[in-house]
Amino acid sequence: MNFKVRSSPLACRLLSRRNYSSAFSESPYTPFHPYSFHIGASFAPKPPVRFKGEKPKVPFPSDGIIGSWRNKMLSRPKAVQTKECGEDFYFHVNMKNKSGVSLGVADGITGWLESGVDPALFSQALMFHAHRYSRSAWAGEPEVDPTLDYAEREEVEGWELTPYECMDLAYGGVLREKLVEAGSSTACIITLNSANGLLRAANLGDSGFSIIRDGSILYSQPVQTHFFNCPKQLTKLPPPSGKRFTRACVDSPREAETYKTQLCNGDIVVAYTDGLTDNVFPHEMVEICSPDPDAGESDDAQVQSMADRLVIYARECMAVKSRVSPFERQAAREGMFFPGGKPDDVTVVVALVRETEAS
């Protein structure tokens, strides 16, 4: 199967909306944003396991654009003393003019190791391109200075990016990456709009997110699977080489589930790979993410602590075979016996919503 640079109607439409070149393209107009989002992120890899056919891994070069970005994301201060995400990866970034925040997680499919492919390259490249497209786009309708005349407004409008569009464009970026020979991953991408508090999401596979409000789960993203323990996934097949990849699942962003809702002050949004949800029950997630008003910590410190505690607890649960896990219960429903926790990479991004009134 040959991969060509895609020229989808979506990509053409978005790129045409980006190509403004005017003295007005960087307007100093800064409207009031009533919503702010405090972000925490944490991650840890699973214990190393060698697979038959696994080749020595060749990461993105540290002096390359993806490699240097990857290293920056991995150097984020956190309490969990790990320097790698395993086959997971994540991103978060302020969108254009601080119109909102875009964030996401991706879980590289481990089975590619048996074919000599490093799954981490796909998930890292996917999150890099999602970050790249998000930082130059608006979270919602472009914010235009009302004092400008019509012609000037046309020049500064820019382009709005939905999570689905972001996923589609990022996937196209991975297909064009020469250093990503093949691979696949789940994807969960979320935007948070600082003008109106709107959350929008696109999810493919068994990564996902939950919204916690007033000490209970308001919403959890349902998983998408082909069958038990085989999630839907964005895939890049290798060029023809005599090998057949009959076990590869090939899904597209068109199959992603989308969701949107209005957020409120104090809401907590948790995006995660299945290393969390296979080991931690929803009520435990809520308890771990309960803010402590007496802690005397800033919102930034509290939300980072939530992310760290979730990852630490998930890793503890993975190692216990005497405790019934969500994965064990799910396996039992499929007629399988899998006692205790499921060792896996775990990555979490947590957002705390704050709403302020104009002075």
C-alpha positions in Angstrom: 0.0 0.0 0.0 1.5 3.3 -1.1 0.9 6.4 1.0 0.5 9.7 -0.8 0.2 13.1 0.6 -3.5 13.5 1.2 -5.3 16.5 -0.3 -8.7 16.1 1.4 -11.4 18.8 1.1 -11.0 19.4 4.8 -7.3 20.0 4.6 -7.7 22.3 1.5 -10.4 24.3 3.2 -8.4 24.8 6.4 -5.2 25.6 4.6 -6.9 28.1 2.4 -8.3 29.8 5.5 -4.8 30.1 6.9 -3.2 31.8 4.0 -3.8 35.4 5.0 -0.9 37.8 4.6 -1.7 41.2 5.9 -0.5 43.9 8.3 -3.6 43.1 10.2 -2.9 39.4 10.6 -1.5 39.9 14.1 -4.2 42.2 15.7 -3.3 43.6 19.1 -7.0 43.1 20.1 -7.3 41.1 23.3 -10.9 40.4 24.3 -11.9 39.4 27.8 -11.9 35.6 28.3 -14.1 34.6 31.3 -12.7 31.0 31.4 -9.2 29.8 32.2 -7.8 26.3 32.3 -5.1 25.0 34.6 -3.3 22.0 33.1 -1.5 19.1 34.8 0.1 16.2 33.1 1.8 13.0 34.2 2.9 9.7 32.7 4.8 6.5 33.2 5.9 3.6 31.0 5.1 -0.1 31.7 7.9 -2.4 32.7 10.0 -3.3 29.6 9.0 -6.6 27.8 10.8 -8.0 24.8 8.8 -9.2 21.9 9.7 -11.8 19.3 10.9 -10.0 16.2 11.4 -6.7 18.1 14.2 -4.6 16.6 16.4 -2.0 18.5 14.4 1.2 18.7 15.5 4.2 16.8 13.8 7.3 18.3 13.3 10.6 16.5 16.6 12.5 16.6 16.8 14.9 19.5 18.0 17.7 17.2 15.0 17.2 14.9 11.8 19.1 15.1 9.7 16.2 16.5 12.6 14.9 18.7 13.2 18.3 20.3 9.5 18.8 20.9 9.2 15.3 22.4 12.1 16.0 24.8 10.4 19.2 25.9 7.2 17.5 26.7 9.0 14.7 28.6 10.9 17.2 30.7 7.7 18.6 32.2 8.1 18.8 36.1 6.1 16.1 37.8 6.2 13.9 40.9 6.3 10.6 39.1 10.0 9.9 38.6 10.0 8.7 35.0 11.5 10.2 31.9 9.5 8.2 29.3 5.9 7.7 28.2 6.5 4.3 26.7 4.3 4.0 23.7 1.9 6.7 24.9 2.2 10.4 24.2 0.4 13.6 24.9 0.2 17.3 24.2 -1.3 20.5 25.5 -1.0 24.0 24.1 -2.6 27.4 24.2 -4.5 28.2 21.0 -4.3 31.4 19.0 -4.7 34.6 21.0 -5.2 32.5 24.1 -8.7 31.6 22.8 -8.5 28.3 24.5 -6.5 25.2 25.2 -6.0 22.1 23.0 -4.9 18.9 24.6 -4.8 15.2 23.8 -3.4 11.7 24.4 -2.5 8.9 22.1 -1.6 5.2 22.8 0.6 3.5 20.4 -0.4 -0.1 19.6 2.1 -2.5 21.1 1.5 -5.3 18.7 3.6 -3.5 16.0 6.7 -4.5 18.0 6.3 -8.0 16.6 6.7 -6.6 13.1 9.8 -4.7 14.1 8.0 -1.3 14.3 8.4 1.1 17.2 4.8 2.1 18.1 6.0 5.2 20.0 7.0 6.9 16.8 3.4 7.0 15.6 1.9 8.3 18.8 4.6 10.9 19.3 4.2 12.2 15.7 0.4 12.3 16.0 0.6 14.4 19.1 3.3 16.6 17.6 1.2 17.5 14.6 -1.9 18.0 16.7 0.1 20.5 18.8 1.4 22.1 15.6 -2.0 22.7 14.1 -3.6 23.7 17.4 -1.2 26.5 18.4 -2.0 28.5 15.3 -5.7 28.1 15.3 -8.7 29.4 17.3 -10.6 27.4 19.8 -13.9 28.8 18.5 -15.1 31.6 16.2 -12.1 33.9 15.5 -12.2 37.0 17.8 -12.2 40.2 15.8 -11.8 43.7 17.0 -15.2 45.3 16.5 -13.6 48.7 15.6 -12.1 47.3 12.4 -13.9 47.8 9.1 -15.2 44.8 7.2 -12.2 44.4 4.9 -9.8 44.4 7.9 -12.0 41.8 9.7 -11.7 39.5 6.7 -7.9 39.6 7.0 -7.7 38.9 10.7 -10.3 36.2 11.0 -7.9 33.3 10.7 -9.4 29.8 11.2 -11.3 27.8 13.8 -10.1 24.3 14.5 -12.4 21.5 15.9 -10.9 18.4 17.6 -12.1 16.3 14.6 -10.3 18.6 12.1 -7.2 18.6 14.3 -7.2 14.7 14.4 -7.6 14.5 10.6 -4.8 17.0 9.9 -2.5 15.4 12.5 -3.1 12.0 11.0 -2.2 13.4 7.6 1.0 14.7 9.1 1.9 11.3 10.4 1.3 9.7 7.0 3.8 12.1 5.5 6.4 11.6 8.2 9.3 9.6 6.5 10.7 8.5 9.9 7.3 6.8 10.8 7.5 3.7 8.7 4.3 2.2 10.1 2.3 1.9 13.2 -1.0 2.9 14.8 -2.5 4.5 17.9 -5.7 5.6 19.5 -6.4 9.3 19.7 -8.3 11.6 22.0 -8.2 15.4 21.3 -10.1 18.0 23.3 -10.4 21.8 22.9 -11.5 24.1 25.8 -12.8 27.5 24.7 -11.9 30.3 27.0 -14.5 32.7 25.6 -17.6 30.5 26.4 -16.4 27.5 28.3 -17.3 25.0 25.6 -15.5 21.6 25.6 -15.3 19.8 22.3 -13.8 16.4 21.8 -13.0 13.8 19.2 -12.1 10.3 20.3 -11.0 7.1 18.5 -10.3 3.9 20.4 -10.0 3.1 24.1 -8.3 6.2 25.2 -10.7 8.9 26.4 -11.7 11.4 28.9 -14.1 12.0 31.8 -15.6 15.2 33.2 -15.9 15.5 37.0 -18.4 18.0 38.4 -19.3 18.4 42.1 -17.7 15.1 43.2 -19.3 12.8 40.5 -18.7 11.8 36.9 -20.7 14.0 34.6 -19.6 12.2 31.4 -17.1 9.5 30.4 -16.2 8.8 26.8 -17.3 5.3 25.7 -14.6 3.2 24.3 -14.5 2.1 20.6 -13.2 -1.4 19.9 -13.2 -4.0 17.1 -13.3 -6.7 19.8 -12.0 -7.1 23.3 -8.7 -5.4 23.9 -8.5 -4.3 20.2 -9.3 -0.6 20.0 -10.1 1.3 16.9 -6.9 3.0 15.8 -5.4 5.4 13.3 -3.0 3.3 11.2 -0.1 3.7 8.8 0.8 0.5 6.9 4.4 0.1 5.6 5.2 0.3 1.9 5.1 -3.0 0.0 7.9 -5.2 1.2 6.8 -8.7 0.8 5.2 -8.7 4.2 1.5 -9.0 4.8 -0.2 -7.3 7.8 -3.4 -9.2 7.9 -3.9 -8.4 11.6 -3.6 -4.7 11.2 -6.8 -2.6 11.9 -7.1 0.4 9.7 -9.5 3.1 10.9 -9.8 6.8 10.0 -10.7 10.0 11.8 -14.1 9.8 10.2 -14.9 7.0 12.7 -14.0 9.2 15.7 -16.9 10.0 18.1 -17.4 13.7 18.8 -18.8 15.3 21.8 -19.4 18.8 23.2 -20.7 20.3 26.4 -20.7 23.5 28.4 -18.2 23.5 31.3 -18.6 25.3 34.7 -16.3 26.7 37.3 -14.6 23.9 39.2 -15.2 21.2 36.6 -12.3 18.8 36.1 -11.5 17.2 32.8 -9.3 14.1 32.8 -7.9 12.8 29.5 -6.2 9.4 29.7 -4.9 6.3 27.9 -6.3 3.0 28.9 -3.4 2.4 31.3 -5.6 4.4 33.7 -9.1 3.1 33.1 -8.0 -0.6 32.9 -6.7 -0.2 36.5 -8.6 2.6 38.2 -12.4 2.6 38.7 -14.4 5.8 38.0 -15.2 6.4 41.7 -11.5 6.1 42.5 -10.7 8.7 39.8 -13.2 11.1 41.4 -11.8 10.6 44.9 -8.2 11.1 43.7 -9.2 14.3 41.8 -11.0 15.9 44.7 -9.5 19.4 45.3 -8.4 20.2 48.8 -9.4 23.8 49.6 -7.3 23.7 52.8 -4.1 22.6 51.0 -3.0 26.2 50.4 -1.8 25.3 46.9 -2.3 27.2 43.7 -4.7 25.8 41.1 -1.7 24.9 38.9 -0.1 22.9 41.8 -3.4 21.1 42.7 -4.1 20.0 39.1 -0.6 18.7 38.7 -0.9 16.8 41.9 -4.1 15.2 40.6 -2.4 14.0 37.5 0.5 12.6 39.5 -1.7 10.8 42.0 -3.7 9.2 39.2 -0.6 7.8 37.5 1.0 6.7 40.8 -2.2 4.9 41.9 -2.7 3.3 38.5 0.9 1.9 38.6 0.2 0.5 42.1 -2.9 -1.2 40.9 -1.1 -2.8 38.0 1.2 -4.7 40.3 -1.6 -6.2 42.5 -3.0 -9.5 41.4 -5.3 -9.9 44.4 -7.3 -6.8 43.6 -10.2 -7.0 41.1 -9.5 -4.4 38.3 -11.7 -2.9 35.7 -9.8 -4.9 33.1 -10.4 -8.1 35.0 -14.1 -7.4 35.1 -14.2 -6.6 31.4 -12.3 -9.8 30.6 -14.7 -11.8 32.6 -17.6 -10.5 30.6 -15.8 -11.8 27.5 -15.4 -15.2 29.2 -11.7 -14.7 29.9 -9.7 -14.9 33.1 -7.2 -12.1 33.7 -6.7 -11.6 37.5 -5.6 -8.3 38.9 -4.2 -5.2 37.3 -3.0 -4.8 33.7 0.6 -3.6 33.2 0.6 -0.8 30.7 1.8 2.7 29.9 -0.3 5.3 31.6 -0.6 9.0 30.5 -3.0 11.5 32.0 -3.7 15.2 31.3 -6.0 17.0 33.8 -7.6 20.4 33.2 -9.3 22.4 36.0 -11.8 25.0 34.9 -12.0 28.5 36.4 -14.6 31.1 35.6 -14.1 34.8 36.3 -16.3 37.8 35.8 -15.3 40.9 33.9 -14.2 43.7 36.3 
